[in-house]
Amino acid sequence: MSVSTMSWGVGLVCLWNSCQAANPRLPIVPAAPSLPPPAAAETAIIQQNLSRHVHTLAGEIGERNLAAYAGLNRAADYALGQMSGIRGLGGQ
């Protein structure tokens, strides 16, 4: 399993569990097991990917909300495009 797949998975579990306060009828997803810290090379890859995503979302796409709906759609398309390559989230 790649680091980006684990990051997306952990993020989705956290997002799902945070929705419990708004809708307690949703099932609780158990937290991901403790993993050893990533190696230096993996950490560098994570930092590069995060920097690229922040640059794209904040710099290129910019404001995204109901008042800037086109930006909201572009951000959604970007996120879906990034997830399409992750196995289990639309990829192989």
BAVEXKE-893046 format. One line per 4 residues: number of its first residue (from 1); for each residue x negated, y negated, z of C-alpha. Coordinates in Angstrom, 2 decimals, decimal comma, padded with zeros to 5 digits, always signed. Example, Ala and Ser with C-alpha at 12.3 -4.5 7.8 and 13.67 -1.06 7.14 Angstrom:
2
1	-012,30 +004,50 +007,80  -013,67 +001,06 +007,14
! end
This chain:
92
1	+000,00 +000,00 +000,00  -001,45 -003,38 -000,93  -001,86 -006,28 +001,47  +000,65 -008,40 -000,45
5	+003,24 -005,62 -000,25  +002,74 -005,41 +003,51  +002,97 -009,20 +003,83  +006,24 -009,35 +001,90
9	+007,61 -006,39 +003,87  +006,76 -007,90 +007,24  +008,15 -011,25 +006,12  +011,41 -009,71 +004,98
13	+011,80 -007,79 +008,26  +011,19 -010,99 +010,25  +013,67 -012,92 +008,10  +016,29 -010,20 +008,46
17	+015,84 -010,03 +012,24  +016,00 -013,82 +012,56  +019,45 -013,69 +010,96  +020,66 -011,76 +014,03
21	+021,35 -015,01 +015,87  +023,65 -016,18 +013,09  +025,36 -012,83 +012,53  +024,99 -010,27 +015,32
25	+026,81 -007,64 +013,24  +023,74 -007,14 +011,04  +021,70 -004,05 +011,93  +018,37 -004,70 +013,66
29	+015,34 -003,62 +011,65  +012,47 -002,36 +013,83  +009,28 -004,41 +013,76  +006,42 -003,18 +011,61
33	+003,87 -001,04 +013,44  +000,72 -002,74 +014,65  -001,89 -002,72 +011,93  -005,61 -003,29 +012,24
37	-006,71 -006,75 +011,13  -007,48 -006,96 +007,42  -011,07 -006,80 +006,22  -012,81 -010,03 +005,24
41	-012,26 -009,36 +001,51  -008,53 -008,80 +002,07  -008,33 -011,94 +004,20  -009,91 -013,96 +001,39
45	-007,39 -012,56 -001,11  -004,49 -013,40 +001,23  -005,83 -016,96 +001,66  -006,21 -017,42 -002,11
49	-002,70 -016,10 -002,79  -001,17 -018,26 -000,07  -002,97 -021,33 -001,38  -001,73 -020,60 -004,92
53	+001,87 -020,16 -003,74  +001,80 -023,35 -001,66  +000,29 -025,30 -004,59  +002,96 -023,99 -006,96
57	+005,91 -024,54 -004,63  +004,88 -027,84 -003,04  +002,75 -029,34 -005,80  +004,17 -028,20 -009,13
61	+007,81 -027,51 -008,24  +008,09 -030,09 -005,46  +011,29 -030,97 -003,67  +013,91 -028,25 -003,62
65	+017,29 -028,67 -002,02  +020,86 -029,36 -003,09  +019,92 -032,89 -004,14  +017,01 -031,51 -006,21
69	+018,81 -028,42 -007,44  +016,57 -027,88 -010,48  +013,59 -027,52 -008,15  +015,56 -025,07 -006,04
73	+016,24 -022,93 -009,13  +012,60 -023,12 -010,24  +011,45 -022,03 -006,76  +013,90 -019,10 -006,81
77	+012,69 -018,06 -010,27  +009,07 -018,30 -009,08  +009,75 -016,17 -005,97  +011,61 -013,54 -008,00
81	+008,82 -013,46 -010,56  +006,22 -012,94 -007,85  +008,23 -010,15 -006,23  +008,90 -008,36 -009,54
85	+005,39 -006,88 -009,42  +005,82 -005,43 -005,93  +006,86 -001,80 -005,81  +010,23 -001,48 -004,09
89	+011,16 -005,12 -004,78  +011,77 -004,88 -008,49  +008,42 -003,50 -009,63  +007,57 +000,07 -010,58
! end
